[in-house]
Amino acid sequence: MVKRIQELLAQLPAVDILLKRPAIEQLAAEYPRGAVKAAIQEVLSNIRQEVLQQVRQELPELPTFEQMITEELVQHQFSLRRVINGTGTVIHTNLGRSSLSKRVKQQIEEISFHYSNLEFDLETGSRGSRYSHLVEIIKELTGAEDVLVVNNNAAAVLLVLSTLIKDREVLVSRGELVEIGGAFRIPDVITSSGGTIVEVGTTNKTHLADYQQALTEETGGILKVHTSNYRIVGFTESVSIPALAKLAGEADIPLINDLGSGLFIDMRQFGLPYEPTVKEALDQGCDIVTFSGDKLLGGPQAGIIVGKKKYLQQMKKNQLLRALRIDKMTLSALEATFELYRDPGQAVQEIPVLHMLSLTEADCKKKAMVLAEELQKSSSSLTVTVEKDTSAVGGGSYPEHSLPTYVVSLHSEDISAEMLQQKLRTSHTPIISRIKNQKNYLDVRTIEEEEFPFITSAIKALG
């Protein structure tokens, strides 16, 4: 047996020999040569271990080697990969949050692969500002006096507070001192900005008088944090934005509103609860509003600051801004996304997060029936059924509200639900499912119809 193992190991083809194979040379023309070589080495290493463990008694034929190298290369070339979201959570933080509209793709390609006027004024021929490209369209959509964009909403809040509240006090309702995810907390952001928190009211009830009594000469502003990722219900009370705006105006301090999710369209028309839009927040008297680009807005990750020009101009002079600035790809994706909002109907149809949220129960059932039929034809070992269930908005938006949906459930008598989930997750295009009732659920609300063939292919590969 030892002799046979030694013979097999000696017969393993050298890396250089495999690199000269026509099929591998073709791969080297499509992928970086270093990645191709690494894939060959990984395949050879795996086979070597199988031989040593006596799992493999024969070496693959060269065409099989080529196939194994190709699969290894395709599967492991990049750590960051496309996945299919079958969880039903629309804004899935772990899966990259919101997908971009396909209409954005052309603009990103145009800007990314060529020089651009990122910081160049084409009219004057002099140096320009990267922040100018989004100003006019966001002003048009929100009614804001000025606009500034940084790399995420936590950065936006940090920049606002470090500019306007540094070494001063900021009034915040005790019920709004929230954790925004990943252990990042509003109190910590305020402290990092150099400001001092003054808590007003109680967890469940805050009155206007609480703010009035807390005002001093040291007060630099009032911070309103929209509780988008949780709800306090029952015996509660909070102060309206118009009332806070009036108080802030009388005290000559800014009212800052951290909305979290940047909503531009009233989603009640699709059965979702009321959430304030960015324009509403400004119209009600907020001096500064901050929100994310990659949640309900449906754009790339960014933190957007809108509001009074006198405050925004101060932020643009803050040295922290350079550390928080966004790049040309984010700018181009944001501009193309905001262009879609000029026609709300088009935005709902073409921005994936809005389109998914707008799908009716009947729409989901129709999609689920189509996918289930295709999958049933692809496998004789799986039981495929269509079931009614619920989807989640996710991303800290619309807490405790679920959307009626239909799922395709997969069940196997041969393997556990957990094993099936792992096989789906490790398929050529990873498919992320959720387990319920010992079945794998694929929620079609978050699956694009063009992704159906990927799922079908994965199910066929299971046998």
DRENVOTOR-688664 format. One line per field, with one value per residue (C-alpha): residue in three letters; x, y, z; residue number from 1. Coordinates in Angstrom, 2 decimals. Layout:
<sites>
type: [ala / ...] $
east: [X / ...] $
north: [Y / ...] $
up: [Z / ...] $
seq: [NUM / ...] $
</sites>
This chain:
<sites>
type: [met / val / lys / arg / ile / gln / glu / leu / leu / ala / gln / leu / pro / ala / val / asp / ile / leu / leu / lys / arg / pro / ala / ile / glu / gln / leu / ala / ala / glu / tyr / pro / arg / gly / ala / val / lys / ala / ala / ile / gln / glu / val / leu / ser / asn / ile / arg / gln / glu / val / leu / gln / gln / val / arg / gln / glu / leu / pro / glu / leu / pro / thr / phe / glu / gln / met / ile / thr / glu / glu / leu / val / gln / his / gln / phe / ser / leu / arg / arg / val / ile / asn / gly / thr / gly / thr / val / ile / his / thr / asn / leu / gly / arg / ser / ser / leu / ser / lys / arg / val / lys / gln / gln / ile / glu / glu / ile / ser / phe / his / tyr / ser / asn / leu / glu / phe / asp / leu / glu / thr / gly / ser / arg / gly / ser / arg / tyr / ser / his / leu / val / glu / ile / ile / lys / glu / leu / thr / gly / ala / glu / asp / val / leu / val / val / asn / asn / asn / ala / ala / ala / val / leu / leu / val / leu / ser / thr / leu / ile / lys / asp / arg / glu / val / leu / val / ser / arg / gly / glu / leu / val / glu / ile / gly / gly / ala / phe / arg / ile / pro / asp / val / ile / thr / ser / ser / gly / gly / thr / ile / val / glu / val / gly / thr / thr / asn / lys / thr / his / leu / ala / asp / tyr / gln / gln / ala / leu / thr / glu / glu / thr / gly / gly / ile / leu / lys / val / his / thr / ser / asn / tyr / arg / ile / val / gly / phe / thr / glu / ser / val / ser / ile / pro / ala / leu / ala / lys / leu / ala / gly / glu / ala / asp / ile / pro / leu / ile / asn / asp / leu / gly / ser / gly / leu / phe / ile / asp / met / arg / gln / phe / gly / leu / pro / tyr / glu / pro / thr / val / lys / glu / ala / leu / asp / gln / gly / cys / asp / ile / val / thr / phe / ser / gly / asp / lys / leu / leu / gly / gly / pro / gln / ala / gly / ile / ile / val / gly / lys / lys / lys / tyr / leu / gln / gln / met / lys / lys / asn / gln / leu / leu / arg / ala / leu / arg / ile / asp / lys / met / thr / leu / ser / ala / leu / glu / ala / thr / phe / glu / leu / tyr / arg / asp / pro / gly / gln / ala / val / gln / glu / ile / pro / val / leu / his / met / leu / ser / leu / thr / glu / ala / asp / cys / lys / lys / lys / ala / met / val / leu / ala / glu / glu / leu / gln / lys / ser / ser / ser / ser / leu / thr / val / thr / val / glu / lys / asp / thr / ser / ala / val / gly / gly / gly / ser / tyr / pro / glu / his / ser / leu / pro / thr / tyr / val / val / ser / leu / his / ser / glu / asp / ile / ser / ala / glu / met / leu / gln / gln / lys / leu / arg / thr / ser / his / thr / pro / ile / ile / ser / arg / ile / lys / asn / gln / lys / asn / tyr / leu / asp / val / arg / thr / ile / glu / glu / glu / glu / phe / pro / phe / ile / thr / ser / ala / ile / lys / ala / leu / gly] $
east: [0.00 / 2.85 / 4.43 / 1.15 / 0.82 / 4.35 / 3.64 / 0.52 / 2.28 / 5.11 / 2.60 / 1.01 / 1.54 / 3.79 / 2.31 / 4.26 / 2.92 / -0.67 / -0.09 / 0.86 / -2.38 / -4.53 / -7.56 / -5.47 / -3.79 / -7.30 / -8.02 / -4.80 / -6.11 / -9.31 / -7.95 / -4.74 / -1.94 / -1.20 / -4.81 / -4.65 / -1.42 / -2.89 / -5.93 / -3.66 / -1.67 / -4.84 / -6.22 / -2.92 / -2.72 / -6.25 / -5.53 / -2.25 / -4.08 / -6.71 / -3.95 / -2.14 / -5.39 / -6.07 / -9.37 / -8.23 / -6.86 / -6.39 / -5.40 / -7.85 / -7.39 / -5.95 / -9.35 / -10.71 / -7.77 / -8.67 / -12.29 / -11.28 / -8.90 / -11.57 / -14.09 / -11.51 / -10.60 / -14.17 / -15.24 / -12.31 / -10.86 / -12.40 / -13.41 / -16.27 / -18.80 / -22.28 / -24.91 / -28.62 / -30.68 / -33.44 / -34.00 / -36.78 / -34.98 / -34.90 / -32.23 / -29.94 / -26.93 / -24.86 / -25.56 / -24.61 / -27.84 / -29.55 / -28.79 / -28.21 / -30.45 / -29.12 / -29.47 / -26.65 / -24.24 / -23.59 / -22.76 / -20.36 / -18.58 / -18.32 / -16.75 / -14.66 / -12.78 / -11.97 / -10.80 / -13.57 / -14.19 / -14.24 / -12.52 / -12.34 / -14.68 / -15.34 / -16.70 / -13.79 / -11.02 / -9.97 / -10.02 / -13.51 / -15.09 / -16.17 / -19.09 / -20.64 / -21.84 / -24.77 / -25.81 / -28.33 / -30.26 / -30.55 / -31.58 / -34.26 / -35.59 / -35.49 / -35.75 / -32.54 / -30.31 / -27.12 / -25.83 / -22.77 / -22.03 / -19.65 / -18.96 / -21.80 / -24.47 / -22.48 / -19.76 / -22.38 / -23.59 / -19.99 / -19.12 / -22.25 / -21.68 / -17.91 / -18.55 / -21.55 / -21.47 / -17.77 / -17.04 / -20.74 / -23.84 / -26.37 / -29.87 / -31.15 / -34.25 / -33.30 / -35.51 / -33.46 / -30.00 / -29.97 / -27.48 / -27.39 / -25.79 / -22.42 / -22.22 / -22.02 / -24.09 / -25.35 / -23.90 / -20.46 / -20.70 / -21.57 / -18.69 / -16.27 / -17.31 / -16.24 / -19.76 / -21.44 / -24.72 / -27.55 / -30.31 / -33.83 / -37.09 / -37.45 / -37.19 / -40.88 / -41.96 / -40.29 / -42.07 / -41.22 / -40.70 / -37.88 / -35.96 / -36.78 / -35.49 / -32.27 / -31.37 / -28.35 / -25.72 / -23.64 / -26.28 / -25.01 / -27.96 / -30.84 / -30.43 / -33.50 / -32.75 / -35.41 / -35.95 / -36.01 / -34.73 / -37.06 / -40.37 / -41.46 / -45.19 / -47.83 / -47.52 / -45.35 / -44.99 / -42.47 / -42.10 / -43.03 / -40.40 / -42.24 / -42.28 / -38.56 / -37.79 / -39.55 / -37.63 / -34.29 / -35.01 / -35.80 / -32.55 / -30.59 / -29.25 / -29.58 / -32.13 / -30.35 / -32.40 / -30.70 / -33.27 / -31.15 / -32.91 / -33.28 / -36.86 / -37.98 / -41.28 / -44.32 / -44.43 / -47.92 / -49.23 / -47.61 / -49.07 / -46.10 / -46.54 / -45.86 / -42.21 / -41.08 / -39.40 / -36.31 / -38.30 / -40.93 / -38.26 / -36.84 / -40.28 / -41.14 / -38.22 / -35.12 / -31.91 / -29.86 / -31.01 / -28.69 / -29.50 / -27.98 / -27.60 / -27.78 / -30.96 / -34.41 / -32.81 / -31.49 / -28.09 / -24.48 / -23.17 / -22.99 / -24.00 / -25.95 / -26.26 / -28.87 / -30.07 / -29.23 / -26.33 / -24.78 / -24.27 / -23.17 / -20.52 / -18.98 / -18.86 / -17.10 / -14.24 / -13.89 / -10.57 / -12.35 / -14.17 / -11.14 / -11.05 / -14.76 / -14.99 / -16.46 / -14.86 / -15.86 / -17.68 / -19.92 / -20.59 / -21.53 / -23.79 / -25.53 / -26.10 / -27.58 / -29.81 / -31.10 / -31.84 / -34.38 / -36.21 / -37.18 / -39.92 / -41.21 / -42.96 / -39.74 / -37.86 / -40.23 / -39.87 / -36.10 / -34.58 / -34.48 / -35.24 / -38.33 / -39.47 / -39.14 / -41.06 / -43.81 / -44.47 / -47.94 / -48.78 / -50.16 / -46.92 / -44.89 / -47.18 / -46.84 / -43.03 / -42.95 / -45.09 / -42.75 / -39.60 / -41.15 / -42.14 / -38.59 / -37.02 / -39.38 / -38.26 / -34.61 / -34.67 / -36.27 / -34.85 / -36.32 / -39.90 / -40.68 / -43.75 / -45.04 / -46.00 / -47.29 / -44.94 / -43.67 / -40.72 / -38.83 / -37.75 / -34.46 / -31.66 / -33.12 / -36.18 / -39.84 / -39.22 / -41.86 / -43.56 / -43.66 / -44.73 / -46.93 / -45.03 / -44.72 / -41.72 / -40.48 / -39.75 / -37.24 / -37.23 / -35.12 / -35.62 / -31.95 / -30.17 / -30.97 / -32.22 / -28.91 / -26.91 / -29.10 / -28.64 / -24.87 / -24.94 / -26.94 / -24.59 / -21.52 / -22.91 / -21.26 / -23.39 / -24.07 / -27.75 / -28.68 / -31.84 / -33.53 / -34.68 / -38.18 / -40.08 / -37.02 / -37.30 / -35.19 / -37.23 / -36.42 / -38.39 / -38.99 / -39.48 / -35.69 / -34.86 / -34.71 / -36.30 / -33.02 / -31.52 / -33.89 / -31.49 / -28.69 / -30.95 / -32.09 / -28.48 / -27.59 / -30.51 / -29.54 / -26.01 / -27.42 / -28.63] $
north: [0.00 / 2.39 / 1.67 / 2.42 / 5.73 / 6.68 / 5.76 / 7.93 / 10.88 / 10.57 / 10.60 / 13.88 / 16.36 / 19.34 / 22.82 / 23.94 / 21.00 / 21.88 / 25.57 / 24.59 / 22.70 / 24.56 / 24.68 / 26.13 / 28.62 / 29.81 / 30.30 / 32.31 / 34.63 / 35.23 / 35.30 / 36.60 / 34.08 / 34.06 / 33.08 / 30.23 / 28.94 / 29.10 / 27.10 / 24.41 / 24.18 / 23.88 / 21.07 / 19.18 / 19.63 / 18.24 / 15.22 / 14.63 / 14.55 / 12.15 / 9.82 / 9.94 / 9.26 / 6.39 / 7.98 / 8.12 / 5.00 / 6.51 / 9.92 / 11.89 / 12.05 / 15.34 / 16.64 / 16.00 / 17.90 / 20.82 / 20.74 / 20.65 / 23.58 / 25.59 / 24.98 / 25.87 / 29.07 / 30.21 / 29.38 / 30.80 / 33.61 / 36.34 / 36.38 / 38.82 / 37.02 / 37.40 / 35.44 / 34.81 / 36.16 / 33.68 / 34.85 / 37.33 / 40.09 / 42.90 / 45.13 / 42.37 / 43.90 / 40.70 / 40.32 / 43.83 / 45.64 / 47.15 / 46.07 / 48.84 / 49.52 / 48.09 / 51.57 / 52.61 / 50.08 / 52.06 / 55.22 / 53.40 / 51.76 / 55.08 / 56.82 / 53.96 / 52.98 / 56.48 / 59.83 / 62.07 / 65.60 / 64.42 / 67.56 / 69.62 / 72.42 / 71.96 / 75.51 / 77.39 / 74.85 / 75.16 / 72.84 / 71.86 / 70.00 / 66.37 / 67.33 / 69.62 / 66.80 / 65.78 / 69.15 / 70.29 / 67.05 / 66.39 / 70.01 / 69.53 / 66.34 / 67.52 / 71.29 / 71.54 / 74.62 / 72.58 / 69.01 / 67.07 / 63.35 / 61.17 / 57.43 / 56.31 / 57.70 / 57.19 / 59.31 / 61.90 / 62.18 / 62.33 / 65.14 / 67.14 / 66.88 / 67.44 / 70.61 / 72.08 / 70.57 / 70.15 / 71.22 / 71.97 / 70.14 / 68.36 / 67.56 / 64.04 / 62.25 / 59.32 / 57.04 / 57.91 / 56.97 / 53.95 / 51.36 / 51.49 / 48.08 / 46.43 / 47.84 / 51.41 / 53.63 / 57.20 / 58.14 / 56.93 / 58.85 / 62.02 / 61.52 / 60.85 / 64.12 / 66.07 / 66.90 / 66.28 / 64.40 / 65.89 / 63.30 / 64.67 / 62.96 / 59.27 / 56.13 / 56.10 / 59.73 / 63.00 / 66.36 / 69.76 / 71.06 / 68.53 / 70.16 / 73.66 / 72.94 / 71.43 / 74.45 / 76.42 / 78.71 / 75.59 / 73.97 / 73.64 / 71.84 / 69.41 / 65.92 / 63.99 / 60.31 / 58.47 / 55.09 / 53.16 / 49.87 / 49.45 / 50.68 / 51.74 / 51.09 / 51.62 / 54.47 / 56.75 / 60.34 / 62.28 / 65.85 / 66.67 / 68.00 / 71.33 / 71.93 / 71.12 / 73.28 / 76.24 / 75.73 / 75.41 / 78.52 / 80.57 / 79.39 / 80.00 / 76.44 / 73.78 / 70.98 / 67.89 / 64.88 / 61.52 / 59.72 / 56.62 / 55.37 / 57.88 / 57.53 / 59.61 / 57.91 / 57.38 / 53.59 / 53.47 / 52.92 / 49.45 / 48.55 / 49.65 / 51.86 / 55.58 / 56.63 / 60.26 / 61.16 / 63.36 / 66.20 / 66.03 / 66.28 / 69.41 / 70.92 / 70.43 / 72.62 / 70.46 / 72.41 / 69.29 / 65.83 / 62.84 / 59.48 / 56.39 / 55.84 / 52.04 / 51.35 / 52.46 / 54.86 / 51.86 / 53.32 / 52.62 / 52.95 / 56.64 / 59.14 / 62.10 / 65.43 / 67.96 / 71.20 / 74.84 / 76.20 / 78.09 / 74.82 / 72.77 / 75.36 / 74.92 / 71.15 / 71.53 / 73.28 / 70.53 / 68.69 / 65.45 / 65.62 / 64.41 / 61.18 / 60.63 / 61.51 / 59.18 / 58.04 / 58.52 / 55.17 / 55.96 / 59.44 / 58.13 / 55.43 / 57.95 / 60.44 / 57.76 / 56.54 / 60.03 / 60.59 / 57.76 / 59.55 / 62.35 / 59.92 / 58.11 / 55.46 / 54.64 / 54.58 / 51.95 / 49.78 / 50.05 / 50.42 / 46.85 / 47.59 / 49.64 / 47.11 / 44.21 / 46.10 / 46.97 / 43.34 / 42.17 / 38.82 / 37.76 / 38.82 / 36.65 / 33.66 / 33.86 / 33.97 / 31.11 / 28.87 / 29.42 / 28.68 / 25.63 / 24.12 / 24.54 / 23.04 / 20.07 / 19.14 / 19.41 / 17.00 / 13.69 / 13.57 / 16.83 / 17.60 / 21.05 / 22.95 / 26.52 / 27.93 / 31.21 / 33.07 / 36.55 / 38.70 / 41.34 / 44.79 / 44.59 / 47.11 / 48.60 / 49.80 / 49.16 / 47.13 / 44.58 / 44.90 / 41.90 / 41.54 / 38.69 / 36.53 / 33.06 / 30.80 / 27.71 / 25.11 / 22.30 / 19.12 / 15.99 / 12.62 / 11.80 / 14.79 / 17.22 / 20.74 / 22.05 / 19.92 / 21.01 / 24.63 / 24.13 / 22.57 / 25.52 / 27.95 / 26.33 / 25.96 / 27.69 / 30.78 / 30.65 / 30.51 / 31.77 / 30.17 / 30.10 / 27.04 / 26.70 / 23.54 / 21.48 / 22.82 / 25.25 / 28.30 / 30.36 / 33.59 / 34.85 / 38.45 / 38.84 / 36.59 / 38.06 / 36.00 / 36.08 / 34.17 / 31.21 / 29.35 / 29.57 / 27.93 / 25.29 / 24.49 / 24.14 / 21.78 / 19.64 / 19.34 / 17.84 / 14.86] $
up: [0.00 / 0.84 / -2.53 / -4.34 / -2.51 / -3.49 / -7.13 / -7.23 / -5.65 / -8.16 / -11.04 / -9.99 / -12.84 / -12.18 / -11.96 / -15.04 / -17.07 / -16.20 / -16.96 / -20.54 / -21.15 / -23.77 / -21.47 / -18.63 / -20.98 / -21.86 / -18.17 / -17.84 / -20.56 / -18.57 / -15.00 / -13.39 / -13.90 / -10.18 / -9.43 / -11.98 / -10.47 / -6.96 / -8.13 / -9.62 / -6.41 / -4.33 / -6.52 / -6.41 / -2.64 / -2.18 / -4.35 / -2.54 / 0.80 / -0.57 / -1.75 / 1.59 / 3.44 / 1.03 / -0.01 / -3.63 / -5.35 / -8.83 / -10.19 / -12.34 / -16.10 / -17.37 / -18.62 / -15.11 / -13.67 / -15.93 / -14.80 / -11.12 / -11.62 / -13.39 / -10.59 / -7.96 / -9.76 / -10.29 / -6.75 / -4.84 / -6.94 / -4.78 / -1.14 / -1.81 / -3.98 / -5.33 / -3.41 / -3.89 / -1.00 / -0.29 / 3.29 / 2.55 / 4.45 / 1.91 / 3.46 / 4.69 / 6.46 / 6.27 / 2.56 / 1.49 / 2.32 / -0.74 / -4.30 / -6.81 / -9.78 / -13.03 / -14.50 / -12.15 / -13.68 / -16.86 / -14.93 / -12.59 / -15.55 / -17.37 / -14.38 / -12.98 / -16.12 / -17.36 / -16.05 / -14.74 / -13.55 / -9.92 / -8.65 / -11.83 / -12.92 / -16.63 / -17.03 / -15.49 / -16.09 / -12.46 / -9.44 / -8.35 / -5.42 / -5.41 / -3.20 / -5.84 / -8.11 / -5.88 / -4.53 / -7.13 / -7.55 / -3.79 / -3.21 / -5.87 / -4.26 / -0.63 / -0.67 / 1.38 / 1.15 / 0.93 / 0.78 / 1.94 / 1.50 / 3.54 / 3.70 / 6.02 / 8.31 / 11.52 / 9.91 / 8.96 / 12.55 / 13.79 / 11.36 / 12.24 / 15.98 / 15.88 / 13.86 / 15.67 / 19.18 / 20.00 / 23.59 / 24.06 / 25.25 / 23.06 / 24.30 / 23.50 / 24.70 / 26.92 / 24.79 / 21.69 / 22.94 / 20.69 / 19.52 / 15.73 / 15.12 / 15.58 / 19.13 / 17.76 / 20.00 / 19.70 / 23.13 / 22.00 / 18.72 / 20.64 / 23.05 / 20.18 / 18.56 / 21.63 / 22.74 / 26.08 / 26.30 / 28.28 / 28.62 / 28.82 / 29.74 / 30.48 / 28.37 / 27.48 / 27.92 / 27.01 / 27.12 / 25.64 / 29.17 / 29.61 / 26.76 / 27.99 / 31.47 / 30.12 / 27.97 / 29.20 / 27.74 / 27.13 / 24.90 / 21.34 / 19.77 / 20.01 / 18.53 / 17.43 / 16.70 / 14.72 / 16.36 / 13.11 / 14.53 / 17.52 / 18.95 / 22.41 / 22.68 / 25.31 / 27.80 / 25.65 / 24.56 / 22.50 / 21.29 / 17.70 / 15.32 / 14.74 / 18.51 / 18.81 / 15.78 / 17.40 / 20.63 / 18.81 / 16.77 / 19.87 / 21.48 / 18.24 / 18.16 / 15.43 / 15.49 / 14.15 / 13.02 / 12.49 / 10.36 / 9.81 / 6.68 / 3.88 / 2.69 / -0.30 / -1.14 / 1.10 / 1.42 / 2.94 / -0.58 / -0.40 / 3.00 / 5.12 / 8.22 / 8.10 / 8.18 / 7.75 / 4.48 / 4.30 / 2.75 / 5.50 / 8.18 / 6.59 / 5.95 / 9.64 / 10.66 / 11.09 / 10.45 / 9.69 / 8.59 / 8.19 / 6.58 / 4.95 / 1.23 / 1.30 / 3.21 / 2.04 / -0.42 / -2.35 / -3.24 / -2.24 / 1.30 / 2.16 / 4.81 / 3.45 / 5.26 / 4.14 / 5.65 / 6.30 / 4.28 / 7.21 / 9.07 / 6.05 / 5.16 / 8.61 / 8.11 / 4.77 / 6.58 / 9.19 / 8.74 / 9.63 / 6.30 / 4.34 / 6.36 / 5.75 / 2.06 / -0.56 / -3.80 / -7.43 / -7.71 / -4.75 / -6.10 / -9.54 / -8.06 / -5.81 / -8.61 / -10.87 / -8.02 / -7.22 / -10.92 / -10.73 / -7.89 / -10.26 / -11.35 / -8.22 / -10.30 / -12.12 / -8.82 / -7.39 / -10.48 / -10.95 / -7.48 / -6.15 / -2.49 / -3.39 / -5.97 / -3.51 / -0.83 / -3.31 / -4.34 / -3.38 / -1.87 / -5.26 / -7.00 / -4.61 / -5.06 / -8.83 / -8.59 / -6.10 / -8.32 / -11.27 / -9.24 / -7.55 / -10.90 / -12.23 / -9.11 / -9.02 / -12.52 / -11.46 / -8.52 / -7.69 / -4.16 / -2.85 / -1.91 / -3.29 / -2.11 / -2.07 / 1.32 / 2.67 / 5.01 / 5.90 / 4.80 / 6.80 / 5.67 / 7.61 / 7.91 / 11.06 / 9.14 / 9.95 / 13.13 / 14.03 / 10.63 / 8.35 / 4.73 / 3.49 / 1.03 / -0.48 / -0.21 / -1.99 / 0.68 / 0.12 / 2.16 / 1.86 / 3.53 / 2.95 / 4.50 / 7.30 / 6.72 / 8.05 / 5.61 / 2.69 / 3.73 / 3.74 / 0.26 / -1.07 / 0.63 / -0.92 / -4.44 / -7.40 / -6.80 / -3.05 / -2.14 / 1.32 / 2.70 / 6.08 / 7.97 / 9.34 / 10.27 / 9.24 / 5.70 / 3.71 / 2.73 / -0.35 / -0.13 / -3.66 / -2.53 / -2.39 / -5.35 / -8.84 / -11.60 / -13.50 / -10.56 / -10.94 / -13.32 / -10.72 / -8.13 / -10.62 / -11.48 / -7.79 / -7.18 / -10.19 / -8.83 / -5.62 / -7.62] $
seq: [1 / 2 / 3 / 4 / 5 / 6 / 7 / 8 / 9 / 10 / 11 / 12 / 13 / 14 / 15 / 16 / 17 / 18 / 19 / 20 / 21 / 22 / 23 / 24 / 25 / 26 / 27 / 28 / 29 / 30 / 31 / 32 / 33 / 34 / 35 / 36 / 37 / 38 / 39 / 40 / 41 / 42 / 43 / 44 / 45 / 46 / 47 / 48 / 49 / 50 / 51 / 52 / 53 / 54 / 55 / 56 / 57 / 58 / 59 / 60 / 61 / 62 / 63 / 64 / 65 / 66 / 67 / 68 / 69 / 70 / 71 / 72 / 73 / 74 / 75 / 76 / 77 / 78 / 79 / 80 / 81 / 82 / 83 / 84 / 85 / 86 / 87 / 88 / 89 / 90 / 91 / 92 / 93 / 94 / 95 / 96 / 97 / 98 / 99 / 100 / 101 / 102 / 103 / 104 / 105 / 106 / 107 / 108 / 109 / 110 / 111 / 112 / 113 / 114 / 115 / 116 / 117 / 118 / 119 / 120 / 121 / 122 / 123 / 124 / 125 / 126 / 127 / 128 / 129 / 130 / 131 / 132 / 133 / 134 / 135 / 136 / 137 / 138 / 139 / 140 / 141 / 142 / 143 / 144 / 145 / 146 / 147 / 148 / 149 / 150 / 151 / 152 / 153 / 154 / 155 / 156 / 157 / 158 / 159 / 160 / 161 / 162 / 163 / 164 / 165 / 166 / 167 / 168 / 169 / 170 / 171 / 172 / 173 / 174 / 175 / 176 / 177 / 178 / 179 / 180 / 181 / 182 / 183 / 184 / 185 / 186 / 187 / 188 / 189 / 190 / 191 / 192 / 193 / 194 / 195 / 196 / 197 / 198 / 199 / 200 / 201 / 202 / 203 / 204 / 205 / 206 / 207 / 208 / 209 / 210 / 211 / 212 / 213 / 214 / 215 / 216 / 217 / 218 / 219 / 220 / 221 / 222 / 223 / 224 / 225 / 226 / 227 / 228 / 229 / 230 / 231 / 232 / 233 / 234 / 235 / 236 / 237 / 238 / 239 / 240 / 241 / 242 / 243 / 244 / 245 / 246 / 247 / 248 / 249 / 250 / 251 / 252 / 253 / 254 / 255 / 256 / 257 / 258 / 259 / 260 / 261 / 262 / 263 / 264 / 265 / 266 / 267 / 268 / 269 / 270 / 271 / 272 / 273 / 274 / 275 / 276 / 277 / 278 / 279 / 280 / 281 / 282 / 283 / 284 / 285 / 286 / 287 / 288 / 289 / 290 / 291 / 292 / 293 / 294 / 295 / 296 / 297 / 298 / 299 / 300 / 301 / 302 / 303 / 304 / 305 / 306 / 307 / 308 / 309 / 310 / 311 / 312 / 313 / 314 / 315 / 316 / 317 / 318 / 319 / 320 / 321 / 322 / 323 / 324 / 325 / 326 / 327 / 328 / 329 / 330 / 331 / 332 / 333 / 334 / 335 / 336 / 337 / 338 / 339 / 340 / 341 / 342 / 343 / 344 / 345 / 346 / 347 / 348 / 349 / 350 / 351 / 352 / 353 / 354 / 355 / 356 / 357 / 358 / 359 / 360 / 361 / 362 / 363 / 364 / 365 / 366 / 367 / 368 / 369 / 370 / 371 / 372 / 373 / 374 / 375 / 376 / 377 / 378 / 379 / 380 / 381 / 382 / 383 / 384 / 385 / 386 / 387 / 388 / 389 / 390 / 391 / 392 / 393 / 394 / 395 / 396 / 397 / 398 / 399 / 400 / 401 / 402 / 403 / 404 / 405 / 406 / 407 / 408 / 409 / 410 / 411 / 412 / 413 / 414 / 415 / 416 / 417 / 418 / 419 / 420 / 421 / 422 / 423 / 424 / 425 / 426 / 427 / 428 / 429 / 430 / 431 / 432 / 433 / 434 / 435 / 436 / 437 / 438 / 439 / 440 / 441 / 442 / 443 / 444 / 445 / 446 / 447 / 448 / 449 / 450 / 451 / 452 / 453 / 454 / 455 / 456 / 457 / 458 / 459 / 460 / 461 / 462 / 463] $
</sites>
